[in-house]
Amino acid sequence: MIAWKPELWWGAFTGFYKPDVQDIKSLDSASRFLYAARSVILVISAQAAVIAGLLAINAGLFDLTNFICVLVGFVVAHMISNLSNDYFGFRHGHDTPDSPRMRYTVHPLSGGVLDRRTLITGLGLLAFVGLGIAAYFFAEHGLMAAAFFIAGVSLLFLYDAGPAPLKTIGFGELAVLLVWGPIMIGGGFAMITGQLSTNVMLASLPYGLGVMTILVGKHIDQIDFDSGRNIHTLPVVIGEKIARVLNIAAICAIYAIIAALIGFGRLTPFASIVVFARPRAVRAITLMSRPRPTSPPHGYIGWPLWYHRACLGHNRLFGWAYIGGLASGAAWRVLMLA
């Protein structure tokens, strides 16, 4: 029996997908579960929650208890979604031993990472926490909470489930934009404050676009495999070149929207701190301006993910820079009211 190894848990949340996680014998049950749930990508849900919280502070309507519930709820929902996607991807024959998904990180089912008991126990605990938070918000905000819950869960579940998963009909990328934009940030703000806000919905779009670029990048990287299996992701539908142009346009739109929101007074000038992510934006755009190499550079981690990794790196820094700008605006507001 493997002893608990807390020092391994943090590694599941940091960096990029690790090459050594394929050696599952060295991992304890908790580490296996965290890697299987693709915890390295959970940062995007945590960032969405923090953005919603900071927008609530800027509106003078922040509630700490509600914020903590939103933060935990988003991360839990994302973990459940990842595991659910892998389950249905396995059932639909997408996550086969020769699939790109099996090459860059562990798979809970195809890779034999988790035994049935660990998977069911982990999912049960996550579901218990998630439903408890949902029940709390239903009691607090009624139908508004139910509407956001149903919309978010439906899109996350239908992404890779059902007879016609959104992923396979070219709508998965749009679903991601809606979930990590208006539904998470706009809905998170509504759960924290009890109010809807047009400004917040608009401010959610740059981050939603950033998350969308991660998925579009991933699907471009997997386009040969997906097209051969009749998995009609958006890049398969519109073609690789147009998909790369779309991703470049989306990254440019992120900064254009923020500039417009600042110009119209819907965001404070502090939001311009996002320019600190510009070097990674330029790098991602440069990579997407040319075809992917046929083989990975020496020492590259995460192959066959190429555009995905560049977009993930950009969005991670952009998210923290956006948070920094919103936090600076919130701090300035507090100082002015002091």
N, C-alpha and C positions, 0 to 999 in steps of 0.2 A: 504493500500500500504506500502511495506517495504522500509524503508529508506536505502540509500547507506551505506555500512559498510566496508570501506577500510581496517579496522583492520582485517577483515576476509579473505581478498584476499591473503595475504602473507601465511596464513596457508595452502592454496591449493597447494603451491609450496614446502612446507617443510615437514620433517619427513617422515612417511610412511602413508598409507591410514588411515584416521582418523575414529574412531568408531562413533564419534558424527555427522559425515556428513550425516548420515541417517536421522537426524532430519532436513529435508530440510526447515521446517518452519522458522528456525532461520537464514537462509541464504538470502542475497539479490540476485538480478538477476545476477550480475557479479560473485558472489561467486558460485552460482549454475552452471554457465557456466564454470568456471575454474575447479570446481570439476568434472563436467561431461566430460570435456576434459582431465581428468587425468593429471592435471598439475604437480603433484608430479614427474612424469616420464620425464617431458620435460627437466630436467637437462641433460639428455644424449645427446640431440641435441645441447644444449648450450655448453656442453663440447666439442663436435665434432667440433663446429665452432671455439672455442678458440684454440683447438689443431691445426686446419688448419691455424689460424692466427699466432700462434707462430712458426710454421714451415715456414711460409712466412717470418717472421722476421729473422729467422736463415738463410734463403736463401738470405736475403738482398733485398727482393722484396715486402715488406709490403705496403699496401694501406689502410688507415683507413676507407675511405668511403666504399670501397668494402667489408672490413671486417664487418662493421656494417650491411650492407645489407645481407651478408651471415648469420650472427648471427640471425637477425630478420627473415630472410627467412626460416632458418632451424626450428626455434621454431614455426613459423606460420604453416609450412608444417606439422610438427608433430601434432599440435593441430587439424588441418583439418583431418589428417590421423586417429587420435584417434576417432574423432566424426564419420568419415566415417565408420570405422571398427565397431563401435557400431550400426550404422544404418543398415549396411548389416548383421551384426551378429543377429540383431533383426529380419530382414526380412527373413533370412535363418533359423530362429528358434533355433539359438545357444544360444542366451542370453534370456533364459526363466526364470521365477521366481525362479525355483529350480537350476539354473546354478551357478557355483562358482563365475562367474562375478558379480552376484547380491549380493554376500555376503560380499565382501571386500570393495566395494565403490559404489557410486551412478551410475546409468545408465540414460542417458538423455531421453531415450524413455520408456524402460521397467519399470523404476522406477518413471516415471512421473515427473522428476526433472525439465525439461525445457518445457515451452509451445512452441507451434509451432513458434510464433512470435520471441521469444528470440533466439531459435535455428537458424532460418533463418537469423535473423539480425546479430548474431554473426558469422555465417559461411560466410555471405556476406561480412562483414568487413574483415575477415581473407583472403578470396579469393581476395578481392580488393588489400590488401597489398601484398599478395604473387604474384599475377600476375604483379603488378607494379614492384616488385623487379626482377621478371623473365624477363620482358620487358627491364629493365635497363641492365641486363647482356647479353641479346640477342644483344642489340645495342653495348655493349662493346666488346663481345667476339664471336659473331656470332654462327656458327655451333657447336663449342665446348660447349658453354653454353646450346644450345638446346639439345645436346646429353645427357649431365648430367641431365638436367631438365626432359627430357622424361624418362630416365632410372630410376631416383629416384621416380618420381611421379607414373610411371607405377607399380613399385614394391610395393610402399606403398598402391596404390589403389587396385591392384590385390591380395594383402595379404588376404583380406576378401571379395572381390567383384568378380563378374563374375560367370559363371556357374560352374567353378571348381576353387574356391579360393585357393591360394598357401597354406594357412593355413591347408586346408583339404586334401592336397595331399603330405604332408611331405616336402614341399619346403619353408614354411614360415620362418623357422629358418635360412636357407641359404640366403634368401632375406634380412633378418635383418642384417646379417653379411656384405653383400655387400653394403647395404644402409648406415649403420653407420660406415663402414670402407672406402673402396675405393671411393664410390660415394659422401658421405658427406665430409670426410676429404680430399681425393684426389681431388674431384670436388670443394670443398670449397677453397683449395689452388689454384686451377686453376682459379677460379673466382676472387680471391684476387690479384693474380700475373699475370694472363694471360698466364701462362705456365703450362704444365704437368710435373710431376716429378716422376720417378721410385722410388726414395728414399721415397718420401711422400706416395706413394701407399703402399710400404712395411711398413712404420711407422704407417699406418692406420689400419693394420691388428690386432694388439693387442687390440685396442679399439673396433673394430668391433666384435672380438671374445668375449670381455667382455659383450657387449650388447646382443650378441647371447645367452650367458649363462643365462641371465635374462629370456629370452623367453623360452628357453629349460626348465629351472627350473619351470616356470609357467605352462608349458604344462605337466610336470611330475606331478605337484600338481593336475592338472585337468584330469589326464589320465583316471580315471574311468568314469567320466562324458563324456569326449570326445569319448571314445571308444564305449560307449553306444549309442551315437548319430551319429556314423559313421563319426566322425570328425578325419581324419587321420593325426594328427600332427606327427612330427618326433618321439616323445616318444611312440605314439600309434603304429607306424610302426615298430620300432626297439625294443620296450619293455622297461619297466621302468629301469631294472638293467643296460642294455646297455646304455640307455640315461643318467643315473647318471654317468657311467664311461666316457661317451663322455664329459659331462660337467666338470668332474674333469680334463680330458685331455686338454680341452680348456683353463681352468684356468692355468694349468701348461704351456701350449703353449704360453700364453700371456707373461710370464716372460722369457721363453726361447727365443722367437723371439726378445724381447727387448735386451737381453744379446747378441744375435748374431748380431743385428744391431749395437750395441755399439762396439763389437769386430771387425766388418768389417768397422768401421768408418762411418757408415751411420747415426748414432745418436751420440751426444756428451756423454761423461761419466756422465754428469749431469742427464741423463735420468734414471740412476740407483736409483734415489730418489724414484722410484716406489716401492722399497722394504718396504717403510713405510706402504704400503697396505697389506703386507704379513700376518699380524695377521688375517685380515678379509678373506684373501684367504685361510688360513689354516682352519678357522672356516667353511667357505663354503664347503671346501673339506671334512672336518670331518662330517658335516651334510649329505652330499651327499654319504658318504661311508656307510651309514646305512639307513634302511627304515624310511619313514616318520612316526611320531607318529600318533596314531589313533584319538587323540583329542588334542586340543591346550593346552599349559601350561597356568596356571592361569595368567590372565591379558594380554595374547598375543593379539597383534593387527594385523589384516589382514588375519586371518584364512579364507579359507583353504590354503592360500599361505604360503609355508614353505621354499622350496628350492628357490623359486622366491625371497623371501625377503632376504635370505642370499646372493644370487648372486647380487641383486640390491644394497645391502649395500656394498658388495665388489667392484662392478664396480664404484659406486659413489666415494668411497675413492681412488680407483685406478686411476680414471679419474683425480681427483684433484692432485694426486701425479705425474701423467704423465705430467699434465700441469705445475706443479711446476718444474719438471726436465727440460722441454722444455723452460720454462720462465727463469730458471737459465742459461741455455745455451745461450739464446738470450741476456740476460743481460751481460754475459761474452763477447759475440761477440761485443756488443756495446762498452764495456770498452776497448777492445783491439783495436777498430778502433778509439777511442777518441784520 
